[in-house]
Amino acid sequence: MSLCPAYPTPLWSYDGFNKTVMLCVSVCPSPYFGEDYQRTCVTACPRNTSTHAQTYAYDGTRRCLLQCPSGTWADYIDGVCYHYPINCTLPCWYTNSSCTTYRWADNYNNTCVYKCAGNNYNEYGDNLTQTCTGRCSLLSYADNYTGTRICVQRCPGTYNSQGVVNGLYDSYGDNYTQSCVLYCQDPNTYADWQLSLCLTRCMGDDAIWQPTYANIFTMRCVVSLFCPTVPDLYFGENITRTCQPACPYTNTYVSFADNITRACIPQCYNFTNATNAPQNTSTRFYGDLSTKRPVCVIACPQAPRQFGRNDTNRCVD
């Protein structure tokens, strides 16, 4: 039997009704698809070889297509046009792993891909939608740095206990752009190294996180020791969680600027081997309110003369 005609109406040979008689049909019945090389109905469309281009089974027309139509995605492994992005996810039996290898539905070329690119390398694999997207889903961020081109819940960055970068990456999840950034794009947020996020308020309100403070010059959350030193000496202030040149002082609340920890504290500390104390001695600091800028001092002011009270660590008349 010669090939079934392709024009004016495309037909494909099928022997499913009678194994001894080949028929030319306009639509291959399920589970067959019409392939155009031999013009036959097949259960698996031709794969990429030296003589055949890769084709994909599309159940909308029961044909083998070189490119899947819009709204479907070509799976190179299965040779199928999938209707749902979730079908692009590799099953565990194929990856032979803990299901950490993913593929995403790429709307740019209607294929399942291991790495999203888009029209101008502007798309990322979103695990929530299983698609390549230009803007990641809420609480995930486009990773521009590690080369994976996926939406991540935590942006890449490695830091020591004081927030100093000690790895290859330094980036933060920015909700304004839904991407990992070096500098937060929202002017009202600060880069927080403990969560790798851009936050409106730095961490430290509970015992879980190390207290940090907003540095308005670098727009980063820093430990109190890294608060600015110019144009003034700044201290970590706990009410606003910002670095301030003066600690709060009202009729009902006072905190003192401590030069050792560079933080605002409710009561000055006693330090052993403090930086400005003789070696192997203990230094007691007292809260001085005489200048209306509360500060911890070793010696209380002489004019007017005040004395250090040890039970409260304050200078008193």
Residue pairs with C-beta under 8 A, 6 or more apart in sequence:
1 13
1 22
3 13
3 38
3 39
4 11
4 12
4 13
4 24
4 39
4 40
5 11
5 24
5 39
6 36
6 39
9 26
10 26
10 34
10 36
10 39
11 24
11 25
11 26
11 39
12 24
12 25
12 28
12 34
12 35
12 39
12 40
12 41
13 22
13 23
13 24
13 25
13 38
13 39
13 40
13 41
14 22
14 23
14 24
14 25
14 28
14 29
14 32
14 40
14 41
15 21
15 22
15 23
16 29
16 32
16 41
17 23
25 41
27 34
27 61
27 62
28 34
28 41
28 62
28 63
29 41
29 62
30 59
30 62
31 43
32 41
32 42
32 43
32 62
33 41
33 42
33 43
33 45
33 57
33 58
33 59
33 62
33 63
33 64
34 40
34 41
34 42
34 62
34 63
34 64
35 41
35 42
35 45
35 46
35 55
35 63
35 64
36 63
36 64
37 46
37 51
37 52
42 64
44 57
44 79
45 55
45 56
45 57
45 64
45 79
46 52
46 53
46 54
46 55
46 64
47 54
47 55
47 79
48 54
53 66
54 66
54 76
54 79
55 64
55 65
55 66
55 79
56 64
56 65
56 66
56 67
56 68
56 74
56 75
56 79
56 80
56 81
57 64
57 79
57 80
57 81
58 64
58 65
58 68
58 69
58 72
58 81
59 81
60 69
60 72
60 81
65 81
67 74
67 109
67 110
68 74
68 81
68 110
68 111
69 81
69 110
70 110
71 83
72 81
72 82
72 83
72 110
73 81
73 82
73 85
73 87
73 88
73 105
73 106
73 110
73 111
73 112
74 80
74 81
74 82
74 110
74 111
74 112
75 81
75 82
75 87
75 88
75 111
75 112
76 111
76 112
77 90
77 94
77 112
82 88
82 105
82 112
85 104
85 105
85 129
85 130
85 131
86 130
87 112
88 103
88 104
88 105
88 112
88 113
88 130
89 102
89 103
89 130
90 99
90 101
90 102
90 103
91 99
92 98
92 99
95 101
101 114
102 114
102 125
102 127
102 130
102 150
103 112
103 113
103 114
104 112
104 113
104 116
104 125
104 126
104 130
104 131
104 132
105 112
105 130
105 131
105 132
106 112
106 113
106 116
106 117
106 118
106 123
106 131
106 132
107 131
107 132
108 117
108 118
108 119
108 123
108 132
113 132
115 125
115 148
115 149
116 123
116 124
116 125
116 132
116 133
116 149
116 150
117 123
117 132
117 149
118 132
118 134
121 149
122 134
123 132
123 133
123 134
123 149
124 132
124 133
124 134
124 136
124 142
124 143
124 149
124 150
124 151
125 131
125 132
125 148
125 149
125 150
125 151
126 132
126 133
126 136
126 137
126 140
126 150
126 151
127 140
127 150
127 151
128 137
128 140
128 151
129 137
133 151
135 142
135 177
135 178
136 142
136 151
136 178
136 179
137 151
137 178
138 178
139 153
140 151
140 152
140 153
140 178
141 151
141 152
141 153
141 155
141 173
141 174
141 178
141 179
141 180
142 149
142 151
142 177
142 178
142 179
142 180
143 149
143 150
143 151
143 152
143 155
143 156
143 171
143 180
144 171
144 179
144 180
145 155
145 156
145 169
145 171
145 180
146 156
146 169
151 178
152 180
154 173
154 195
154 196
155 169
155 171
155 172
155 173
155 180
155 196
155 197
156 168
156 169
156 171
156 180
156 196
157 165
157 167
157 169
157 170
157 171
157 172
157 193
157 196
158 165
158 166
158 167
158 168
158 169
159 165
159 166
159 167
159 170
159 193
160 166
161 210
162 223
162 225
162 226
163 193
163 194
163 212
163 220
163 221
163 222
163 223
163 226
170 182
171 180
171 181
171 182
171 196
172 180
172 181
172 182
172 184
172 191
172 192
172 193
172 196
172 197
172 198
173 179
173 180
173 196
173 197
173 198
174 180
174 181
174 184
174 185
174 186
174 189
174 198
175 186
175 189
175 198
176 184
176 185
176 186
176 189
176 198
177 185
181 198
183 191
183 219
184 190
184 191
184 198
184 219
185 198
186 198
188 200
189 198
189 199
189 200
189 219
190 198
190 199
190 200
190 202
190 214
190 215
190 219
190 220
190 221
191 198
191 219
191 220
191 221
192 198
192 199
192 202
192 203
192 212
192 220
192 221
193 212
193 220
193 221
194 203
194 209
194 210
194 212
194 221
195 203
199 221
201 214
201 241
202 212
202 213
202 214
202 221
202 241
202 242
203 209
203 210
203 211
203 212
203 221
203 241
204 210
204 211
204 212
204 213
204 238
204 241
205 241
210 223
211 223
211 224
211 236
211 238
211 241
211 263
212 221
212 222
212 223
212 236
212 241
213 221
213 222
213 223
213 224
213 227
213 236
213 237
213 241
213 242
213 243
214 220
214 221
214 240
214 241
214 242
214 243
215 221
215 222
215 226
215 227
215 228
215 234
215 243
216 242
216 243
217 228
222 243
223 236
224 235
224 236
224 243
224 261
224 262
224 263
225 261
225 262
227 234
227 235
227 236
227 243
227 262
228 234
228 243
232 245
233 245
233 257
233 259
233 262
234 243
234 244
234 245
234 262
235 243
235 244
235 245
235 246
235 247
235 257
235 258
235 262
235 263
235 264
236 242
236 243
236 261
236 262
236 263
236 264
237 243
237 244
237 247
237 248
237 255
237 263
237 264
238 255
238 263
238 264
239 248
244 264
246 257
246 293
246 294
247 254
247 255
247 256
247 257
247 264
247 293
247 294
247 295
248 254
248 255
248 264
249 255
249 289
249 292
249 293
249 294
254 266
254 287
254 289
254 294
255 264
255 265
255 266
255 294
256 264
256 265
256 266
256 267
256 268
256 287
256 288
256 294
256 295
256 296
257 264
257 293
257 294
257 295
257 296
258 264
258 265
258 268
258 269
258 285
258 296
259 295
259 296
260 269
260 271
260 274
260 275
260 285
260 296
261 269
265 296
267 287
267 312
267 313
267 314
268 284
268 285
268 286
268 287
268 296
268 313
268 314
269 285
269 296
269 313
270 282
270 283
270 284
270 285
270 313
271 277
271 282
271 283
271 285
272 281
272 282
272 283
273 279
273 280
273 281
274 283
276 283
276 298
277 283
277 298
283 298
284 298
284 308
284 310
284 313
285 296
285 297
285 298
285 313
286 296
286 297
286 298
286 300
286 308
286 309
286 313
286 314
286 315
287 294
287 295
287 296
287 297
287 312
287 313
287 314
287 315
288 294
288 295
288 296
288 297
288 300
288 301
288 306
288 315
289 314
289 315
290 301
290 304
290 306
290 315
297 315
299 308
300 306
300 307
300 308
300 315
301 315
304 317
306 315
306 316
306 317
307 315
307 316
307 317
308 314
308 315
308 316
309 315
309 316
